[in-house]
Amino acid sequence: MQTPTIFSRALVAGLTLLSCAALTGCGQDQAKSSVPSKTAATQTLRATSLLGAVSNNAGPIKTGSVKLLSESGAVLASTELNNSPRYEVPVPSGTTLPVILSYSPSANAAKDETLISAIVHPDTSKYDINPTTTAIAKQAKAMGGYTHNNMVRAAENTAHVPDANKTTSGFRGDPTSQYGGWH
């Protein structure tokens, strides 16, 4: 019988440790961070334009401007509301998520008059902008950033969510209604 060398013992021990850590964490509990990782894969918005309606607590808003902003606040595109609460803003090719839709009644408007909606889904193109979407976006940002998980948690904490739309893994249906579409 051949006696294992120190090198072969070390090699087997090292491979065992690596496979144990990779598969199960060796049975140790791993703490889950409530702050999302910033190393997620970059996603780009696939829609060629975003559309929706703008409203406040008094009803539809028919004048003002809607801007598509990068997360850092750079203006990517904009459009004006022309006696209609409906908007459609073009999306530049290769726009990286997340982005913000920002409504302002005028160029000199106070910050509290601005409404926003955060965009985190690459395939969705319809987003309303209203006080609820604003509250949800602000809360998600405070939780660590505009991510799907933060948006869902913020929506659960901010908006009344009908029980029919809740599941153990989040929400059913269209994400646009998940983030403030319940009326």
N, C-alpha and C positions, 0 to 999 in steps of 0.2 A: 504494500500500500504506500502511496506517495504522500508525503507530508506537505500541506499547503505552505507556500511561502508567505512572508509578511506582506509582500506586494499584493498577492492574490486575495488575502484576507481583507486588506484595506480596500481593494477594488470592490469586493462583494459587499462590504459594509457600506461603502459610499453609494453604490447602486441601490441598495436596500433603502437607505435614507432618502435618496432622491425619489424613488418610486413611491415610498410611503407619503412623503410630503406632497407629491403631485396628485396622488389619488385621493387621499382622505385627510391630509393634514395631521396624520398620525393620531387621530382621535381627539386632538385638542380642540377646544372650542375657539373659534375665531371670532373676534369682535367685529360686528358690522358697523361701518361708519354711516352716519346719517347724512354726511356730506358726499355728494356724488363725485366720482372720479372725473377729472378733466382730461383723462387719456382716452376717452371714447373715440371711436372712428369718426372722422369728419363726414357729415352728410350735406348734400346740396339739395336745394329746393328744385323739384322736378317740374312744377307748374310754370307755365309761361306768363300767367297773370293770377293775381289774387282778387277775389271779389267778396262782397258782403254788404252789410248795412251798418250805419252808424246811428246810435240812439243814446239818449240819456234818460234819467228818471221821468222826464216830462214827455218823452216820446221820441219820434224820429227827428234827426238833425239833418237839415237840407242845405246848409252852407258851411264852408270851411275847406280844409285840405287834409288829405290822407297821405302820409309818407311811409315808405318802406325803409326801415333803418337797419343797419347792421347792429350787432349786439353792442358794439362800441359807440354807436350813435351816428355813424356816417350815413348820409342820405343816399340810398340806392336808386330810388324812383319816387315819384309823387304824382298826385292827381287832385283835381278840385271836385267838390260836390257842387253840382249845378241844379239847384232847386229839386234835389232828390236825395234821399238818405242812402241810396245805393252808390257804391264805388267799384271801380275796377282799376287796379294799378299793375303795370307791367313788371315782370320779374326779370332782371338781367340774368343771362345765362351763367351758370356756375355759382349762383348765390349760395353761400355757406350758411347753414343753420347753426344756431337759432337766429331769427330776425324778428323785428318788432314792427307792427303796424301802428302808427301813431296818428291820431286825429287831433287837429287844432282848429278852433274857430277862426283864428286870424294869426298873422305873423307875430303880433304883439301880445298874444294871449298869455294869461297867467298860467303857471305850471299846474294849478289845480283844475284848470279848464281842459287840460289835455287828457285824452283817453287813449289807452293802448290795448293791444292784443298781441301776445307772444306766439310765434310760429315755431314749432319744434318737429312737425311731421313733414317729411319730404314729399308725400303724395297728395296731401290735402290742399285744396285751393279756395275753400269758402270759409271766411272768418268774419264774424260780426265784431264790432268794436262798441263797447258800452261800459258802464261803471262796474259791472260784475267782472268782465274780462280784464279790466284795469286792476281791480283788487286781486284777482287771481294771479296775474302776471307779477304784480309787486310782491305778493307773498312768496311766489316761487323764486323770485330773484333773491329775496331775503333768506330763503332756505338754502341757498348755495348756487343758484343759477337756473336758467331756463332749460330744464330737462323734462322728459315725459313724466318721470316719477315725481318730480317736484310740482309739476303742473297738476297731476292727479291729486296729490296730497293737498295742494292749495285749493283746488276745486272742492274737495271734500270738506275742507275747513271754512270755505268762504260762501259757497253757493248751496242753496237747498237742492239736494240731489234726490230725485224720486227713488224709492227703494227698488223699483223695477229696473233701474239703470245700474244698480250696484251689483258687483260680483266680488268674490274673494280675491280676484286678481286685478281689480280696477273697475272699469266701466264697460258696458256693452255699447255698440253702435259707433256712430261717427264722432271722431275726436273734436270736431267743431262744437258739437253740443255738449261734450264733456267739460269744456272750459268756459262755461257761462251761457250756454244755449237754453237752459231751462227757464221758462217764463210762465 
